[in-house]
Amino acid sequence: MKNLIRYVGQLAATFNPPQAESKLQRYTLRSFHSFRTRIAQTFSEVSIILKTMRVSIPKEIKMGERRVAAIPDSVNRMVKKGIEVSVESGAGEGALFTDSDYAAAGARIESSVPTLFGGADVVLKVQIPVLNTTVGRHEIDMMREGSALVALLCPLMYHDLVRQLTSRKITAFSMDVIPRVAAAQGMDVLSSMSTVSGYKAVLTAANALPKFFPMFMTAAGTIAPARVLVLGAGVAGLQACATAKRLGAVVEAFDQRPVVKEQVESLGVRFVGVPTEEAAETAGGYARELSGDYRRRQAELIHKHIMKSDVVITTALIPGRRAPVLITEQMVKDMKPGSVIVDLAADFGGNCELTEPGKEVIRYGVLISGLVNVPSYMPVHASQMYSQNLEKFLFHVYDGKGLKIDMEDEITKGTLITHQGKIVHKMTLDAMAAAGGG
Ligand SMILES: NC(=O)c1ccc[n+]([C@@H]2O[C@H](COP(=O)([O-])OP(=O)(O)OC[C@H]3O[C@@H](n4cnc5c(N)ncnc54)[C@H](O)[C@@H]3O)[C@@H](O)[C@H]2O)c1
């Protein structure tokens, strides 16, 4: 019964009649439209009474963002689980999904942004919520108190946003702090997005480099392969290594965590590292900040390798901190003219002293790309991967009626930032206390 009611409501909301040509047809269509709206509203109200969980997917409005939080395939699987899904008209445009694709997947297409946000039990987003200048309201303020938000919120950095979510009593989950445990592997958006970035960084570099990547032996002579240095061999770095190898370059990779040596070498890439007795990584497998002495020896090693490289891809990050500076101005000066640096850490300040986030600049004859939000440059597959991760997460916390908040569950505990007007995430609380906020 519940499914039938939802189905009729969705059908009424999404059915598109043919164009009217005569006066009578126009009159009939107008009547049909108002009837359709009434039916859709009625069925939406009935679904509230029946306590169907309502999920909304808005169009991303942050400048340059082309991804969408859920693609039609995921929407269809949500609908099949009894979830009522509304999608803002045009939400999938940037990633080449049309309203009709969503309607065919069972979503209701909504053109009123306040209705979309206000009618949701759960809002699924990619970017942090921002002010919607078209409707003149902040996305958080359009949400109902007690409703939930799932997005990339960067809570370790955006403390004001966390406070805003708390004061609106939003149950906020941040996908960028999902624990790196086997059970959460299918929900790991950081790995998905890093895969896209690592691949795209190499193509960006290959496109800008005034040389070939592979070695060629031609009648016009032998062309030496490009030399690529990857700094930071996490998920993005390993993907960059693999892509540069596929294009035929000679690749080296550097990381402060010695454990990555084996992973790098399994790709046929040479590992360069500075031996150290210090613990280079946290229990969670992330890099930790090392001593001044280590950093000096690291700088010397990078300087030596950078001078021989045609391309440097940098990916080094320390969670919750500004990205470490690994390439100084002097190192850039000593690179060969025409070389390329793609700084994937630009979103967090950059690994190169001369990176200008969001810009491509030439300094001392070296092109430095500070592209930000790189996954958005491949919106189709980036959205597909993000959507799959989000869908798995949603189904993990969905109990058939609504979201279950089980703080004993490692995944919930790791991602839940604010709930019932409180900050409940330890890492976020620690980061806020360290920043002097709290
Ligand atoms: N589900 C899982 O189990 C799972 C999935 C993905 C990643 N991981 C692990 O999570 C960890 C983090 O991976 P990530 O890709 O998110 O990393 P990241 O994006 O946080 O950092 C990128 C790389 O930069 C390196 N780095 C940081 N500071 C550096 C410095 N000063 N000099 C040199 N290198 C520096 C880090 O060691 C890391 O390898 C890794 O241990 C990875 O294997 C686990």
The ligand as an SDF file (V2000), in Angstrom:
LIG
                    3D

 44 48  0  0  0  0  0  0  0  0999 V2000
   39.8500    1.6780    3.6500 N   0  0  0  0  0  0  0  0  0  0  0  0
   41.1360    1.7140    3.9380 C   0  0  0  0  0  0  0  0  0  0  0  0
   41.6130    0.9170    4.6940 O   0  0  0  0  0  0  0  0  0  0  0  0
   41.9590    2.7860    3.3490 C   0  0  0  0  0  0  0  0  0  0  0  0
   41.5210    3.4130    2.1920 C   0  0  0  0  0  0  0  0  0  0  0  0
   42.2920    4.4590    1.6640 C   0  0  0  0  0  0  0  0  0  0  0  0
   43.4500    4.8640    2.3140 C   0  0  0  0  0  0  0  0  0  0  0  0
   43.8500    4.2400    3.4270 N   0  0  0  0  0  0  0  0  0  0  0  0
   45.0650    4.6710    4.1260 C   0  0  0  0  0  0  0  0  0  0  0  0
   44.8250    5.9780    4.6430 O   0  0  0  0  0  0  0  0  0  0  0  0
   46.0750    6.6450    4.7280 C   0  0  0  0  0  0  0  0  0  0  0  0
   46.0030    8.0300    4.1140 C   0  0  0  0  0  0  0  0  0  0  0  0
   45.8670    7.9660    2.6820 O   0  0  0  0  0  0  0  0  0  0  0  0
   45.4570    9.2570    1.8770 P   0  0  0  0  0  0  0  0  0  0  0  0
   45.6180    8.9890    0.4540 O   0  0  0  0  0  0  0  0  0  0  0  0
   44.1390    9.7390    2.3470 O   0  0  0  0  0  0  0  0  0  0  0  0
   46.5700   10.2780    2.3530 O   0  0  0  0  0  0  0  0  0  0  0  0
   46.4860   11.8650    2.4490 P   0  0  0  0  0  0  0  0  0  0  0  0
   45.6960   12.4030    1.3230 O   0  0  0  0  0  0  0  0  0  0  0  0
   46.1150   12.2650    3.8400 O   0  0  0  0  0  0  0  0  0  0  0  0
   48.0330   12.2740    2.2320 O   0  0  0  0  0  0  0  0  0  0  0  0
   48.6720   11.9720    1.0080 C   0  0  0  0  0  0  0  0  0  0  0  0
   50.0500   11.4120    1.2720 C   0  0  0  0  0  0  0  0  0  0  0  0
   50.9110   12.4720    1.6650 O   0  0  0  0  0  0  0  0  0  0  0  0
   51.8640   11.9460    2.5640 C   0  0  0  0  0  0  0  0  0  0  0  0
   52.5040   13.0430    3.3090 N   0  0  0  0  0  0  0  0  0  0  0  0
   51.9440   13.8730    4.2140 C   0  0  0  0  0  0  0  0  0  0  0  0
   52.8620   14.7530    4.6520 N   0  0  0  0  0  0  0  0  0  0  0  0
   54.0240   14.4800    3.9970 C   0  0  0  0  0  0  0  0  0  0  0  0
   55.3150   15.0430    4.0200 C   0  0  0  0  0  0  0  0  0  0  0  0
   55.6210   16.0690    4.8060 N   0  0  0  0  0  0  0  0  0  0  0  0
   56.2490   14.5020    3.2170 N   0  0  0  0  0  0  0  0  0  0  0  0
   55.9550   13.4610    2.4300 C   0  0  0  0  0  0  0  0  0  0  0  0
   54.7430   12.8630    2.3560 N   0  0  0  0  0  0  0  0  0  0  0  0
   53.7970   13.3770    3.1350 C   0  0  0  0  0  0  0  0  0  0  0  0
   51.0590   11.0120    3.4210 C   0  0  0  0  0  0  0  0  0  0  0  0
   51.8970   10.0680    4.0470 O   0  0  0  0  0  0  0  0  0  0  0  0
   50.1380   10.3630    2.3790 C   0  0  0  0  0  0  0  0  0  0  0  0
   50.6820    9.1800    1.8650 O   0  0  0  0  0  0  0  0  0  0  0  0
   47.0640    5.7260    4.0620 C   0  0  0  0  0  0  0  0  0  0  0  0
   47.6800    4.9570    5.0700 O   0  0  0  0  0  0  0  0  0  0  0  0
   46.2330    4.8330    3.2060 C   0  0  0  0  0  0  0  0  0  0  0  0
   46.8540    3.6080    2.9250 O   0  0  0  0  0  0  0  0  0  0  0  0
   43.1190    3.2220    3.9680 C   0  0  0  0  0  0  0  0  0  0  0  0
  1  2  1  0
  2  3  2  0
  2  4  1  0
  4  5  1  0
  4 44  2  0
  5  6  2  0
  6  7  1  0
  7  8  2  0
  8  9  1  0
  8 44  1  0
  9 10  1  0
  9 42  1  0
 10 11  1  0
 11 12  1  0
 11 40  1  0
 12 13  1  0
 13 14  1  0
 14 15  2  0
 14 16  1  0
 14 17  1  0
 17 18  1  0
 18 19  2  0
 18 20  1  0
 18 21  1  0
 21 22  1  0
 22 23  1  0
 23 24  1  0
 23 38  1  0
 24 25  1  0
 25 26  1  0
 25 36  1  0
 26 27  1  0
 26 35  1  0
 27 28  2  0
 28 29  1  0
 29 30  1  0
 29 35  2  0
 30 31  1  0
 30 32  2  0
 32 33  1  0
 33 34  2  0
 34 35  1  0
 36 37  1  0
 36 38  1  0
 38 39  1  0
 40 41  1  0
 40 42  1  0
 42 43  1  0
M  CHG  2   8   1  16  -1
M  END
$$$$
